[in-house]
Amino acid sequence: MDGEVESGAIGAVDTANAGESTSVADSWFASFDGETQGWLENKGWTAEDGLTQMVRAHRSLESMMGRDKVVWPKDAQDKQAWAEIHRRMGVPSSWEDYGLAPLGPDGKPDTMADRSYADGMAQVFHKLGIGKETAAALATEHATLQAALTAADNEAFQRSSAQDFDALRREWGGEADTRLAAAQRASRAFGLEPATMGKIERAIGTRAMVSLLSEIGTAISEDRGTGTGGFGAGGWLTPEAANARLVELRGDKDWTRRYFAGDKSAIAEYDRLISAVANRG
């Protein structure tokens, strides 16, 4: 009895395996290897639509991956592979091709500004493999940030300058107008342009600059009053003649060298000429 059951069971299993083998052997994908046959069988594609479904699947995969593939570099020294990746990323062949414009103090492109920073950043971008579009975006963000920082710095300086000026007027009291007029005379005597004045003010501060110019202007006025200034070898110099002589001396390299070396005669001559020029005020 048991033997009959066992024999019958084995026969049933063999029959099922035989049927399955016959089914695979007769299928439309019978010519493929076993692993591929199992994959296609699990897909459930029939002989009527199997080939169509395979083509569609391949095309879908191809569209997702792209036909034009980039080989990933083996390591950091795989220069050829890295060069291809950089090319696809839009990295120019040379740093000059980034075309970055130099920026002015306000963060806006300025063709008159020094190119050193822009060229330096272009070289860094190229070294790091930054694409041209990304580099341009970084430059724009930098310009925006620089403009904001510059504006904030200017605003803070203007507030500080106004506070220093008001404090100095209060300190000078009734002499404020006289001392400020003396500062103006000194700035005219030295031919200081507003831009130059601004640089001096930034460097030493409003209070220090105005105080210094006031002392110089006062000294010039006192010099004029005592008649000790403005004399040349031929007597009293007109402001125009003194100014012409100053222009001449500024182009005299030997005199300039002596003046900055502390030569007393050169310094005395300069002081006399400055006093004469001040007579225009």
Secondary structure, DSSP 4 states (H G I P E B T S, - for coil): -HHHHHHHHHHHHHHHHHHHHHHHHTSTTTTS-HHHHHHHHHHT--TTTHHHHHHHHHHHHHHHH-SS--PPPSSTT-HHHHHHHHHHTT--SSGGGG-PPPB-TTSSB-TTS-SHHHHHHHHHHHHHT--HHHHHHHHHHHHHHHHHHHHHHHHHHHHHHHHHHHHHHHHHGGGHHHHHHHHHHHHHHTT--HHHHHHHHHHH-HHHHHHHHHHHHHHHHHHHHHT-SSEETTEEPPHHHHHHHHHHHHT-HHHHHHHHTT-HHHHHHHHHHHHHHHTT-
